[in-house]
């Protein structure tokens, strides 16, 4: 079973990791790289997706650590 997708989002002057649908941040970090590292760890443990948002709030990158609906062939 997959866990909640993890989002890395701007949080004031910091960056937050939030589970999909959560209103509160799971963790807050001083820079995006630290937030991505933590979110990646959570996504791997929960076999879910990691969605990285840019400073404008739009998704700029995503990684799947669960059941990928479109796995690469080969």
N, CA, C, O and CB atoms as a CASP TS submission, in Angstrom:
PFRMAT TS
TARGET T0000
AUTHOR 0000-0000-0000
METHOD Language model
MODEL 1
PARENT N/A
ATOM      1  N   UNK     1       0.844  -1.187   0.000  1.00  0.00           N
ATOM      2  CA  UNK     1       0.000   0.000   0.000  1.00  0.00           C
ATOM      3  C   UNK     1       0.884   1.243   0.000  1.00  0.00           C
ATOM      4  O   UNK     1       1.889   1.294   0.709  1.00  0.00           O
ATOM      5  CB  UNK     1      -0.957   0.002   1.222  1.00  0.00           C
ATOM      6  N   UNK     2       0.515   2.231  -0.785  1.00  0.00           N
ATOM      7  CA  UNK     2       1.298   3.458  -0.885  1.00  0.00           C
ATOM      8  C   UNK     2       0.904   4.443   0.197  1.00  0.00           C
ATOM      9  O   UNK     2      -0.243   4.481   0.644  1.00  0.00           O
ATOM     10  CB  UNK     2       1.127   4.092  -2.259  1.00  0.00           C
ATOM     11  N   UNK     3       1.888   5.245   0.610  1.00  0.00           N
ATOM     12  CA  UNK     3       1.635   6.293   1.585  1.00  0.00           C
ATOM     13  C   UNK     3       1.252   7.577   0.876  1.00  0.00           C
ATOM     14  O   UNK     3       0.976   7.585  -0.323  1.00  0.00           O
ATOM     15  CB  UNK     3       2.859   6.515   2.477  1.00  0.00           C
ATOM     16  N   UNK     4       1.241   8.649   1.627  1.00  0.00           N
ATOM     17  CA  UNK     4       0.902   9.964   1.064  1.00  0.00           C
ATOM     18  C   UNK     4       2.045  10.496   0.227  1.00  0.00           C
ATOM     19  O   UNK     4       3.214  10.350   0.584  1.00  0.00           O
ATOM     20  CB  UNK     4       0.557  10.963   2.178  1.00  0.00           C
ATOM     21  N   UNK     5       1.697  11.111  -0.886  1.00  0.00           N
ATOM     22  CA  UNK     5       2.705  11.798  -1.683  1.00  0.00           C
ATOM     23  C   UNK     5       3.300  12.919  -0.849  1.00  0.00           C
ATOM     24  O   UNK     5       2.600  13.559  -0.064  1.00  0.00           O
ATOM     25  CB  UNK     5       2.100  12.347  -3.007  1.00  0.00           C
ATOM     26  N   UNK     6       4.601  13.156  -1.021  1.00  0.00           N
ATOM     27  CA  UNK     6       5.311  14.174  -0.252  1.00  0.00           C
ATOM     28  C   UNK     6       5.616  15.368  -1.145  1.00  0.00           C
ATOM     29  O   UNK     6       6.152  15.218  -2.243  1.00  0.00           O
ATOM     30  CB  UNK     6       6.615  13.601   0.355  1.00  0.00           C
ATOM     31  N   UNK     7       5.266  16.553  -0.661  1.00  0.00           N
ATOM     32  CA  UNK     7       5.476  17.788  -1.413  1.00  0.00           C
ATOM     33  C   UNK     7       6.535  18.638  -0.710  1.00  0.00           C
ATOM     34  O   UNK     7       6.509  18.787   0.512  1.00  0.00           O
ATOM     35  CB  UNK     7       4.145  18.581  -1.563  1.00  0.00           C
ATOM     36  N   UNK     8       7.458  19.188  -1.483  1.00  0.00           N
ATOM     37  CA  UNK     8       8.425  20.166  -0.980  1.00  0.00           C
ATOM     38  C   UNK     8       7.925  21.524  -1.469  1.00  0.00           C
ATOM     39  O   UNK     8       7.879  21.781  -2.672  1.00  0.00           O
ATOM     40  CB  UNK     8       9.922  19.858  -1.479  1.00  0.00           C
ATOM     41  N   UNK     9       7.553  22.385  -0.529  1.00  0.00           N
ATOM     42  CA  UNK     9       6.907  23.656  -0.877  1.00  0.00           C
ATOM     43  C   UNK     9       7.556  24.830  -0.149  1.00  0.00           C
ATOM     44  O   UNK     9       8.132  24.658   0.926  1.00  0.00           O
ATOM     45  CB  UNK     9       5.413  23.600  -0.546  1.00  0.00           C
ATOM     46  N   UNK    10       7.460  26.038  -0.744  1.00  0.00           N
ATOM     47  CA  UNK    10       7.947  27.230  -0.037  1.00  0.00           C
ATOM     48  C   UNK    10       7.149  27.424   1.256  1.00  0.00           C
ATOM     49  O   UNK    10       5.948  27.156   1.309  1.00  0.00           O
ATOM     50  CB  UNK    10       7.837  28.498  -0.943  1.00  0.00           C
ATOM     51  N   UNK    11       7.841  27.894   2.291  1.00  0.00           N
ATOM     52  CA  UNK    11       7.220  28.095   3.610  1.00  0.00           C
ATOM     53  C   UNK    11       7.821  29.357   4.209  1.00  0.00           C
ATOM     54  O   UNK    11       8.746  29.289   5.018  1.00  0.00           O
ATOM     55  CB  UNK    11       7.442  26.848   4.563  1.00  0.00           C
ATOM     56  N   UNK    12       7.290  30.512   3.809  1.00  0.00           N
ATOM     57  CA  UNK    12       7.901  31.780   4.218  1.00  0.00           C
ATOM     58  C   UNK    12       9.271  31.892   3.570  1.00  0.00           C
ATOM     59  O   UNK    12       9.393  31.785   2.350  1.00  0.00           O
ATOM     60  CB  UNK    12       8.014  31.881   5.773  1.00  0.00           C
ATOM     61  N   UNK    13      10.298  32.107   4.378  1.00  0.00           N
ATOM     62  CA  UNK    13      11.676  32.143   3.873  1.00  0.00           C
ATOM     63  C   UNK    13      12.319  30.760   3.874  1.00  0.00           C
ATOM     64  O   UNK    13      13.465  30.611   3.452  1.00  0.00           O
ATOM     65  CB  UNK    13      12.518  33.101   4.709  1.00  0.00           C
ATOM     66  N   UNK    14      11.599  29.762   4.339  1.00  0.00           N
ATOM     67  CA  UNK    14      12.110  28.399   4.447  1.00  0.00           C
ATOM     68  C   UNK    14      11.409  27.491   3.433  1.00  0.00           C
ATOM     69  O   UNK    14      10.667  27.952   2.566  1.00  0.00           O
ATOM     70  CB  UNK    14      11.917  27.859   5.884  1.00  0.00           C
ATOM     71  N   UNK    15      11.667  26.187   3.571  1.00  0.00           N
ATOM     72  CA  UNK    15      11.044  25.169   2.729  1.00  0.00           C
ATOM     73  C   UNK    15      10.443  24.104   3.632  1.00  0.00           C
ATOM     74  O   UNK    15      11.045  23.714   4.632  1.00  0.00           O
ATOM     75  CB  UNK    15      12.073  24.544   1.733  1.00  0.00           C
ATOM     76  N   UNK    16       9.249  23.636   3.272  1.00  0.00           N
ATOM     77  CA  UNK    16       8.557  22.652   4.093  1.00  0.00           C
ATOM     78  C   UNK    16       8.321  21.361   3.323  1.00  0.00           C
ATOM     79  O   UNK    16       8.215  21.355   2.097  1.00  0.00           O
ATOM     80  CB  UNK    16       7.231  23.213   4.591  1.00  0.00           C
ATOM     81  N   UNK    17       8.241  20.270   4.078  1.00  0.00           N
ATOM     82  CA  UNK    17       7.806  18.980   3.555  1.00  0.00           C
ATOM     83  C   UNK    17       6.393  18.783   4.077  1.00  0.00           C
ATOM     84  O   UNK    17       6.150  18.860   5.282  1.00  0.00           O
ATOM     85  CB  UNK    17       8.776  17.790   3.988  1.00  0.00           C
ATOM     86  N   UNK    18       5.454  18.526   3.155  1.00  0.00           N
ATOM     87  CA  UNK    18       4.060  18.301   3.541  1.00  0.00           C
ATOM     88  C   UNK    18       3.546  17.045   2.869  1.00  0.00           C
ATOM     89  O   UNK    18       3.773  16.830   1.679  1.00  0.00           O
ATOM     90  CB  UNK    18       3.176  19.513   3.172  1.00  0.00           C
ATOM     91  N   UNK    19       2.858  16.225   3.628  1.00  0.00           N
ATOM     92  CA  UNK    19       2.164  15.084   3.059  1.00  0.00           C
ATOM     93  C   UNK    19       0.936  15.582   2.319  1.00  0.00           C
ATOM     94  O   UNK    19       0.323  16.564   2.736  1.00  0.00           O
ATOM     95  CB  UNK    19       1.776  14.058   4.155  1.00  0.00           C
ATOM     96  N   UNK    20       0.566  14.924   1.227  1.00  0.00           N
ATOM     97  CA  UNK    20      -0.599  15.329   0.435  1.00  0.00           C
ATOM     98  C   UNK    20      -1.837  15.410   1.323  1.00  0.00           C
ATOM     99  O   UNK    20      -2.152  14.471   2.053  1.00  0.00           O
ATOM    100  CB  UNK    20      -0.838  14.340  -0.734  1.00  0.00           C
ATOM    101  N   UNK    21      -2.531  16.535   1.254  1.00  0.00           N
ATOM    102  CA  UNK    21      -3.752  16.735   2.020  1.00  0.00           C
ATOM    103  C   UNK    21      -3.544  17.229   3.437  1.00  0.00           C
ATOM    104  O   UNK    21      -4.514  17.565   4.117  1.00  0.00           O
ATOM    105  CB  UNK    21      -4.503  15.480   2.065  1.00  0.00           C
ATOM    106  N   UNK    22      -2.309  17.283   3.898  1.00  0.00           N
ATOM    107  CA  UNK    22      -2.034  17.770   5.254  1.00  0.00           C
ATOM    108  C   UNK    22      -1.981  19.290   5.262  1.00  0.00           C
ATOM    109  O   UNK    22      -1.439  19.902   4.341  1.00  0.00           O
ATOM    110  CB  UNK    22      -0.706  17.184   5.791  1.00  0.00           C
ATOM    111  N   UNK    23      -2.542  19.897   6.296  1.00  0.00           N
ATOM    112  CA  UNK    23      -2.472  21.349   6.415  1.00  0.00           C
ATOM    113  C   UNK    23      -1.189  21.779   7.121  1.00  0.00           C
ATOM    114  O   UNK    23      -0.688  22.879   6.887  1.00  0.00           O
ATOM    115  CB  UNK    23      -3.694  21.882   7.169  1.00  0.00           C
ATOM    116  N   UNK    24      -0.655  20.912   7.985  1.00  0.00           N
ATOM    117  CA  UNK    24       0.577  21.231   8.703  1.00  0.00           C
ATOM    118  C   UNK    24       1.771  20.586   8.019  1.00  0.00           C
ATOM    119  O   UNK    24       1.663  19.516   7.420  1.00  0.00           O
ATOM    120  CB  UNK    24       0.488  20.772  10.166  1.00  0.00           C
ATOM    121  N   UNK    25       2.907  21.257   8.122  1.00  0.00           N
ATOM    122  CA  UNK    25       4.147  20.732   7.550  1.00  0.00           C
ATOM    123  C   UNK    25       4.668  19.582   8.408  1.00  0.00           C
ATOM    124  O   UNK    25       4.582  19.616   9.636  1.00  0.00           O
ATOM    125  CB  UNK    25       5.215  21.849   7.433  1.00  0.00           C
ATOM    126  N   UNK    26       5.207  18.571   7.743  1.00  0.00           N
ATOM    127  CA  UNK    26       5.860  17.469   8.437  1.00  0.00           C
ATOM    128  C   UNK    26       7.175  17.955   9.032  1.00  0.00           C
ATOM    129  O   UNK    26       7.531  17.609  10.159  1.00  0.00           O
ATOM    130  CB  UNK    26       6.100  16.275   7.479  1.00  0.00           C
ATOM    131  N   UNK    27       7.898  18.773   8.245  1.00  0.00           N
ATOM    132  CA  UNK    27       9.154  19.364   8.715  1.00  0.00           C
ATOM    133  C   UNK    27       9.425  20.636   7.926  1.00  0.00           C
ATOM    134  O   UNK    27       8.933  20.804   6.810  1.00  0.00           O
ATOM    135  CB  UNK    27      10.343  18.359   8.571  1.00  0.00           C
ATOM    136  N   UNK    28      10.217  21.536   8.521  1.00  0.00           N
ATOM    137  CA  UNK    28      10.581  22.807   7.895  1.00  0.00           C
ATOM    138  C   UNK    28      12.104  22.890   7.878  1.00  0.00           C
ATOM    139  O   UNK    28      12.766  22.535   8.853  1.00  0.00           O
ATOM    140  CB  UNK    28       9.948  24.036   8.658  1.00  0.00           C
ATOM    141  N   UNK    29      12.657  23.370   6.741  1.00  0.00           N
ATOM    142  CA  UNK    29      14.107  23.394   6.550  1.00  0.00           C
ATOM    143  C   UNK    29      14.547  24.764   6.028  1.00  0.00           C
ATOM    144  O   UNK    29      13.767  25.453   5.370  1.00  0.00           O
ATOM    145  CB  UNK    29      14.548  22.275   5.572  1.00  0.00           C
ATOM    146  N   UNK    30      15.786  25.161   6.315  1.00  0.00           N
ATOM    147  CA  UNK    30      16.263  26.482   5.890  1.00  0.00           C
ATOM    148  C   UNK    30      16.524  26.582   4.390  1.00  0.00           C
ATOM    149  O   UNK    30      16.583  27.685   3.844  1.00  0.00           O
ATOM    150  CB  UNK    30      17.524  26.826   6.632  1.00  0.00           C
ATOM    151  N   UNK    31      16.682  25.429   3.712  1.00  0.00           N
ATOM    152  CA  UNK    31      16.908  25.487   2.267  1.00  0.00           C
ATOM    153  C   UNK    31      16.186  24.325   1.585  1.00  0.00           C
ATOM    154  O   UNK    31      15.809  23.342   2.223  1.00  0.00           O
ATOM    155  CB  UNK    31      18.428  25.451   1.945  1.00  0.00           C
ATOM    156  N   UNK    32      16.005  24.464   0.282  1.00  0.00           N
ATOM    157  CA  UNK    32      15.239  23.479  -0.471  1.00  0.00           C
ATOM    158  C   UNK    32      15.943  22.122  -0.513  1.00  0.00           C
ATOM    159  O   UNK    32      15.281  21.085  -0.459  1.00  0.00           O
ATOM    160  CB  UNK    32      14.994  23.981  -1.884  1.00  0.00           C
ATOM    161  N   UNK    33      17.262  22.115  -0.610  1.00  0.00           N
ATOM    162  CA  UNK    33      18.004  20.856  -0.692  1.00  0.00           C
ATOM    163  C   UNK    33      17.766  19.978   0.540  1.00  0.00           C
ATOM    164  O   UNK    33      17.581  18.767   0.413  1.00  0.00           O
ATOM    165  CB  UNK    33      19.501  21.137  -0.851  1.00  0.00           C
ATOM    166  N   UNK    34      17.771  20.579   1.717  1.00  0.00           N
ATOM    167  CA  UNK    34      17.525  19.817   2.945  1.00  0.00           C
ATOM    168  C   UNK    34      16.098  19.270   2.965  1.00  0.00           C
ATOM    169  O   UNK    34      15.868  18.134   3.379  1.00  0.00           O
ATOM    170  CB  UNK    34      17.774  20.698   4.186  1.00  0.00           C
ATOM    171  N   UNK    35      15.150  20.082   2.518  1.00  0.00           N
ATOM    172  CA  UNK    35      13.750  19.650   2.469  1.00  0.00           C
ATOM    173  C   UNK    35      13.583  18.497   1.483  1.00  0.00           C
ATOM    174  O   UNK    35      12.850  17.548   1.762  1.00  0.00           O
ATOM    175  CB  UNK    35      12.830  20.828   2.077  1.00  0.00           C
ATOM    176  N   UNK    36      14.255  18.569   0.331  1.00  0.00           N
ATOM    177  CA  UNK    36      14.167  17.508  -0.668  1.00  0.00           C
ATOM    178  C   UNK    36      14.741  16.209  -0.108  1.00  0.00           C
ATOM    179  O   UNK    36      14.159  15.143  -0.304  1.00  0.00           O
ATOM    180  CB  UNK    36      14.908  17.913  -1.958  1.00  0.00           C
ATOM    181  N   UNK    37      15.868  16.287   0.580  1.00  0.00           N
ATOM    182  CA  UNK    37      16.471  15.088   1.171  1.00  0.00           C
ATOM    183  C   UNK    37      15.508  14.406   2.134  1.00  0.00           C
ATOM    184  O   UNK    37      15.341  13.187   2.096  1.00  0.00           O
ATOM    185  CB  UNK    37      17.772  15.446   1.898  1.00  0.00           C
ATOM    186  N   UNK    38      14.879  15.194   2.993  1.00  0.00           N
ATOM    187  CA  UNK    38      13.938  14.630   3.978  1.00  0.00           C
ATOM    188  C   UNK    38      12.700  14.066   3.288  1.00  0.00           C
ATOM    189  O   UNK    38      12.241  12.976   3.628  1.00  0.00           O
ATOM    190  CB  UNK    38      13.522  15.704   5.009  1.00  0.00           C
ATOM    191  N   UNK    39      12.163  14.799   2.325  1.00  0.00           N
ATOM    192  CA  UNK    39      10.970  14.340   1.616  1.00  0.00           C
ATOM    193  C   UNK    39      11.255  13.060   0.837  1.00  0.00           C
ATOM    194  O   UNK    39      10.411  12.166   0.777  1.00  0.00           O
ATOM    195  CB  UNK    39      10.459  15.431   0.669  1.00  0.00           C
ATOM    196  N   UNK    40      12.433  12.972   0.246  1.00  0.00           N
ATOM    197  CA  UNK    40      12.819  11.766  -0.509  1.00  0.00           C
ATOM    198  C   UNK    40      12.874  10.554   0.427  1.00  0.00           C
ATOM    199  O   UNK    40      12.418   9.467   0.075  1.00  0.00           O
ATOM    200  CB  UNK    40      14.199  11.971  -1.210  1.00  0.00           C
ATOM    201  N   UNK    41      13.430  10.754   1.607  1.00  0.00           N
ATOM    202  CA  UNK    41      13.503   9.677   2.598  1.00  0.00           C
ATOM    203  C   UNK    41      12.101   9.190   2.981  1.00  0.00           C
ATOM    204  O   UNK    41      11.858   7.985   3.048  1.00  0.00           O
ATOM    205  CB  UNK    41      14.262  10.154   3.856  1.00  0.00           C
ATOM    206  N   UNK    42      11.190  10.120   3.227  1.00  0.00           N
ATOM    207  CA  UNK    42       9.817   9.770   3.590  1.00  0.00           C
ATOM    208  C   UNK    42       9.119   9.054   2.430  1.00  0.00           C
ATOM    209  O   UNK    42       8.452   8.039   2.631  1.00  0.00           O
ATOM    210  CB  UNK    42       9.026  11.032   3.993  1.00  0.00           C
ATOM    211  N   UNK    43       9.278   9.593   1.213  1.00  0.00           N
ATOM    212  CA  UNK    43       8.633   8.993   0.037  1.00  0.00           C
ATOM    213  C   UNK    43       9.137   7.568  -0.195  1.00  0.00           C
ATOM    214  O   UNK    43       8.350   6.687  -0.542  1.00  0.00           O
ATOM    215  CB  UNK    43       8.891   9.855  -1.218  1.00  0.00           C
ATOM    216  N   UNK    44      10.422   7.333  -0.010  1.00  0.00           N
ATOM    217  CA  UNK    44      10.965   5.972  -0.162  1.00  0.00           C
ATOM    218  C   UNK    44      10.361   5.040   0.879  1.00  0.00           C
ATOM    219  O   UNK    44       9.948   3.926   0.556  1.00  0.00           O
ATOM    220  CB  UNK    44      12.508   5.979  -0.038  1.00  0.00           C
ATOM    221  N   UNK    45      10.310   5.492   2.125  1.00  0.00           N
ATOM    222  CA  UNK    45       9.758   4.664   3.203  1.00  0.00           C
ATOM    223  C   UNK    45       8.286   4.347   2.979  1.00  0.00           C
ATOM    224  O   UNK    45       7.831   3.248   3.298  1.00  0.00           O
ATOM    225  CB  UNK    45       9.933   5.363   4.545  1.00  0.00           C
ATOM    226  N   UNK    46       7.544   5.296   2.435  1.00  0.00           N
ATOM    227  CA  UNK    46       6.106   5.120   2.235  1.00  0.00           C
ATOM    228  C   UNK    46       5.759   4.624   0.829  1.00  0.00           C
ATOM    229  O   UNK    46       4.589   4.410   0.511  1.00  0.00           O
ATOM    230  CB  UNK    46       5.391   6.426   2.503  1.00  0.00           C
ATOM    231  N   UNK    47       6.779   4.445  -0.004  1.00  0.00           N
ATOM    232  CA  UNK    47       6.572   4.029  -1.397  1.00  0.00           C
ATOM    233  C   UNK    47       5.544   4.927  -2.077  1.00  0.00           C
ATOM    234  O   UNK    47       4.534   4.463  -2.606  1.00  0.00           O
ATOM    235  CB  UNK    47       6.117   2.555  -1.463  1.00  0.00           C
ATOM    236  N   UNK    48       5.834   6.231  -2.047  1.00  0.00           N
ATOM    237  CA  UNK    48       4.929   7.223  -2.618  1.00  0.00           C
ATOM    238  C   UNK    48       5.689   8.125  -3.583  1.00  0.00           C
ATOM    239  O   UNK    48       6.827   7.830  -3.947  1.00  0.00           O
ATOM    240  CB  UNK    48       4.262   8.062  -1.505  1.00  0.00           C
ATOM    241  N   UNK    49       5.069   9.211  -3.993  1.00  0.00           N
ATOM    242  CA  UNK    49       5.677  10.152  -4.931  1.00  0.00           C
ATOM    243  C   UNK    49       6.279  11.330  -4.183  1.00  0.00           C
ATOM    244  O   UNK    49       5.809  11.717  -3.113  1.00  0.00           O
ATOM    245  CB  UNK    49       4.641  10.643  -5.957  1.00  0.00           C
ATOM    246  N   UNK    50       7.329  11.891  -4.768  1.00  0.00           N
ATOM    247  CA  UNK    50       7.953  13.117  -4.275  1.00  0.00           C
ATOM    248  C   UNK    50       7.683  14.194  -5.309  1.00  0.00           C
ATOM    249  O   UNK    50       8.048  14.039  -6.474  1.00  0.00           O
ATOM    250  CB  UNK    50       9.502  12.932  -4.020  1.00  0.00           C
ATOM    251  N   UNK    51       7.049  15.284  -4.900  1.00  0.00           N
ATOM    252  CA  UNK    51       6.760  16.397  -5.794  1.00  0.00           C
ATOM    253  C   UNK    51       7.482  17.631  -5.274  1.00  0.00           C
ATOM    254  O   UNK    51       7.237  18.085  -4.156  1.00  0.00           O
ATOM    255  CB  UNK    51       5.224  16.650  -5.907  1.00  0.00           C
ATOM    256  N   UNK    52       8.376  18.167  -6.100  1.00  0.00           N
ATOM    257  CA  UNK    52       9.185  19.320  -5.712  1.00  0.00           C
ATOM    258  C   UNK    52       8.622  20.554  -6.392  1.00  0.00           C
ATOM    259  O   UNK    52       8.547  20.619  -7.618  1.00  0.00           O
ATOM    260  CB  UNK    52      10.685  19.114  -6.085  1.00  0.00           C
ATOM    261  N   UNK    53       8.227  21.534  -5.588  1.00  0.00           N
ATOM    262  CA  UNK    53       7.674  22.778  -6.092  1.00  0.00           C
ATOM    263  C   UNK    53       8.784  23.832  -6.160  1.00  0.00           C
ATOM    264  O   UNK    53       9.709  23.824  -5.348  1.00  0.00           O
ATOM    265  CB  UNK    53       6.498  23.263  -5.197  1.00  0.00           C
ATOM    266  N   UNK    54       8.681  24.725  -7.123  1.00  0.00           N
ATOM    267  CA  UNK    54       9.611  25.840  -7.218  1.00  0.00           C
ATOM    268  C   UNK    54       9.177  26.959  -6.288  1.00  0.00           C
ATOM    269  O   UNK    54       8.160  26.845  -5.605  1.00  0.00           O
ATOM    270  CB  UNK    54       9.709  26.349  -8.663  1.00  0.00           C
ATOM    271  N   UNK    55       9.944  28.035  -6.260  1.00  0.00           N
ATOM    272  CA  UNK    55       9.614  29.161  -5.384  1.00  0.00           C
ATOM    273  C   UNK    55       8.294  29.825  -5.770  1.00  0.00           C
ATOM    274  O   UNK    55       7.701  30.542  -4.964  1.00  0.00           O
ATOM    275  CB  UNK    55      10.733  30.190  -5.417  1.00  0.00           C
ATOM    276  N   UNK    56       7.830  29.589  -7.005  1.00  0.00           N
ATOM    277  CA  UNK    56       6.547  30.136  -7.444  1.00  0.00           C
ATOM    278  C   UNK    56       5.380  29.231  -7.057  1.00  0.00           C
ATOM    279  O   UNK    56       4.224  29.568  -7.314  1.00  0.00           O
ATOM    280  CB  UNK    56       6.557  30.348  -8.951  1.00  0.00           C
ATOM    281  N   UNK    57       5.674  28.075  -6.435  1.00  0.00           N
ATOM    282  CA  UNK    57       4.633  27.164  -5.984  1.00  0.00           C
ATOM    283  C   UNK    57       4.245  26.097  -6.998  1.00  0.00           C
ATOM    284  O   UNK    57       3.514  25.165  -6.661  1.00  0.00           O
ATOM    285  CB  UNK    57       3.431  27.940  -5.620  1.00  0.00           C
ATOM    286  N   UNK    58       4.720  26.216  -8.232  1.00  0.00           N
ATOM    287  CA  UNK    58       4.381  25.237  -9.267  1.00  0.00           C
ATOM    288  C   UNK    58       5.321  24.034  -9.195  1.00  0.00           C
ATOM    289  O   UNK    58       6.498  24.173  -8.861  1.00  0.00           O
ATOM    290  CB  UNK    58       4.447  25.884 -10.667  1.00  0.00           C
ATOM    291  N   UNK    59       4.788  22.852  -9.512  1.00  0.00           N
ATOM    292  CA  UNK    59       5.604  21.639  -9.507  1.00  0.00           C
ATOM    293  C   UNK    59       6.664  21.751 -10.588  1.00  0.00           C
ATOM    294  O   UNK    59       6.354  22.045 -11.743  1.00  0.00           O
ATOM    295  CB  UNK    59       4.730  20.373  -9.723  1.00  0.00           C
ATOM    296  N   UNK    60       7.927  21.516 -10.212  1.00  0.00           N
ATOM    297  CA  UNK    60       9.018  21.596 -11.182  1.00  0.00           C
ATOM    298  C   UNK    60       9.681  20.249 -11.413  1.00  0.00           C
ATOM    299  O   UNK    60      10.406  20.071 -12.393  1.00  0.00           O
ATOM    300  CB  UNK    60      10.051  22.597 -10.722  1.00  0.00           C
ATOM    301  N   UNK    61       9.438  19.301 -10.518  1.00  0.00           N
ATOM    302  CA  UNK    61      10.065  17.991 -10.627  1.00  0.00           C
ATOM    303  C   UNK    61       9.272  16.993  -9.798  1.00  0.00           C
ATOM    304  O   UNK    61       8.649  17.351  -8.798  1.00  0.00           O
ATOM    305  CB  UNK    61      11.547  18.038 -10.166  1.00  0.00           C
ATOM    306  N   UNK    62       9.304  15.714 -10.236  1.00  0.00           N
ATOM    307  CA  UNK    62       8.658  14.673  -9.438  1.00  0.00           C
ATOM    308  C   UNK    62       9.415  13.371  -9.600  1.00  0.00           C
ATOM    309  O   UNK    62       9.985  13.089 -10.654  1.00  0.00           O
ATOM    310  CB  UNK    62       7.178  14.495  -9.845  1.00  0.00           C
ATOM    311  N   UNK    63       9.410  12.582  -8.534  1.00  0.00           N
ATOM    312  CA  UNK    63      10.040  11.266  -8.522  1.00  0.00           C
ATOM    313  C   UNK    63       9.061  10.282  -7.907  1.00  0.00           C
ATOM    314  O   UNK    63       8.341  10.614  -6.966  1.00  0.00           O
ATOM    315  CB  UNK    63      11.392  11.283  -7.736  1.00  0.00           C
ATOM    316  N   UNK    64       9.039   9.068  -8.444  1.00  0.00           N
ATOM    317  CA  UNK    64       8.164   8.024  -7.935  1.00  0.00           C
ATOM    318  C   UNK    64       8.985   6.978  -7.201  1.00  0.00           C
ATOM    319  O   UNK    64       9.983   6.482  -7.723  1.00  0.00           O
ATOM    320  CB  UNK    64       7.359   7.378  -9.076  1.00  0.00           C
ATOM    321  N   UNK    65       8.561   6.645  -5.988  1.00  0.00           N
ATOM    322  CA  UNK    65       9.211   5.603  -5.203  1.00  0.00           C
ATOM    323  C   UNK    65       8.241   4.479  -4.878  1.00  0.00           C
ATOM    324  O   UNK    65       8.513   3.649  -4.011  1.00  0.00           O
ATOM    325  CB  UNK    65       9.789   6.186  -3.919  1.00  0.00           C
ATOM    326  N   UNK    66       7.111   4.455  -5.573  1.00  0.00           N
ATOM    327  CA  UNK    66       6.118   3.419  -5.332  1.00  0.00           C
ATOM    328  C   UNK    66       5.789   2.688  -6.607  1.00  0.00           C
ATOM    329  O   UNK    66       6.663   2.433  -7.436  1.00  0.00           O
ATOM    330  CB  UNK    66       4.860   4.010  -4.730  1.00  0.00           C
ATOM    331  N   UNK    67       4.539   2.356  -6.760  1.00  0.00           N
ATOM    332  CA  UNK    67       4.085   1.673  -7.948  1.00  0.00           C
ATOM    333  C   UNK    67       3.897   2.698  -9.052  1.00  0.00           C
ATOM    334  O   UNK    67       2.859   3.353  -9.134  1.00  0.00           O
ATOM    335  CB  UNK    67       2.781   0.892  -7.682  1.00  0.00           C
ATOM    336  N   UNK    68       4.899   2.831  -9.891  1.00  0.00           N
ATOM    337  CA  UNK    68       4.869   3.799 -10.983  1.00  0.00           C
ATOM    338  C   UNK    68       3.886   3.331 -12.048  1.00  0.00           C
ATOM    339  O   UNK    68       4.047   2.233 -12.582  1.00  0.00           O
ATOM    340  CB  UNK    68       6.281   3.995 -11.591  1.00  0.00           C
ATOM    341  N   UNK    69       2.862   4.140 -12.375  1.00  0.00           N
ATOM    342  CA  UNK    69       1.889   3.709 -13.377  1.00  0.00           C
ATOM    343  C   UNK    69       2.481   3.658 -14.779  1.00  0.00           C
ATOM    344  O   UNK    69       1.909   3.009 -15.654  1.00  0.00           O
ATOM    345  CB  UNK    69       0.696   4.633 -13.366  1.00  0.00           C
ATOM    346  N   UNK    70       3.590   4.309 -15.014  1.00  0.00           N
ATOM    347  CA  UNK    70       4.237   4.319 -16.324  1.00  0.00           C
ATOM    348  C   UNK    70       5.722   4.007 -16.199  1.00  0.00           C
ATOM    349  O   UNK    70       6.553   4.872 -16.479  1.00  0.00           O
ATOM    350  CB  UNK    70       4.039   5.674 -17.010  1.00  0.00           C
ATOM    351  N   UNK    71       6.078   2.783 -15.783  1.00  0.00           N
ATOM    352  CA  UNK    71       7.498   2.473 -15.613  1.00  0.00           C
ATOM    353  C   UNK    71       8.207   2.469 -16.966  1.00  0.00           C
ATOM    354  O   UNK    71       7.593   2.149 -17.984  1.00  0.00           O
ATOM    355  CB  UNK    71       7.675   1.108 -14.911  1.00  0.00           C
ATOM    356  N   UNK    72       9.484   2.819 -16.987  1.00  0.00           N
ATOM    357  CA  UNK    72      10.234   2.814 -18.252  1.00  0.00           C
ATOM    358  C   UNK    72      10.393   1.391 -18.773  1.00  0.00           C
ATOM    359  O   UNK    72      10.509   0.443 -17.996  1.00  0.00           O
ATOM    360  CB  UNK    72      11.621   3.470 -18.066  1.00  0.00           C
ATOM    361  N   UNK    73      10.398   1.255 -20.083  1.00  0.00           N
ATOM    362  CA  UNK    73      10.582  -0.068 -20.682  1.00  0.00           C
ATOM    363  C   UNK    73      12.066  -0.335 -20.842  1.00  0.00           C
ATOM    364  O   UNK    73      12.864   0.586 -21.019  1.00  0.00           O
ATOM    365  CB  UNK    73       9.854  -0.176 -22.052  1.00  0.00           C
ATOM    366  N   UNK    74      12.426  -1.618 -20.777  1.00  0.00           N
ATOM    367  CA  UNK    74      13.818  -1.980 -21.030  1.00  0.00           C
ATOM    368  C   UNK    74      14.438  -2.488 -19.838  1.00  0.00           C
ATOM    369  O   UNK    74      15.616  -2.846 -19.859  1.00  0.00           O
ATOM    370  CB  UNK    74      14.599  -0.852 -21.536  1.00  0.00           C
TER
END
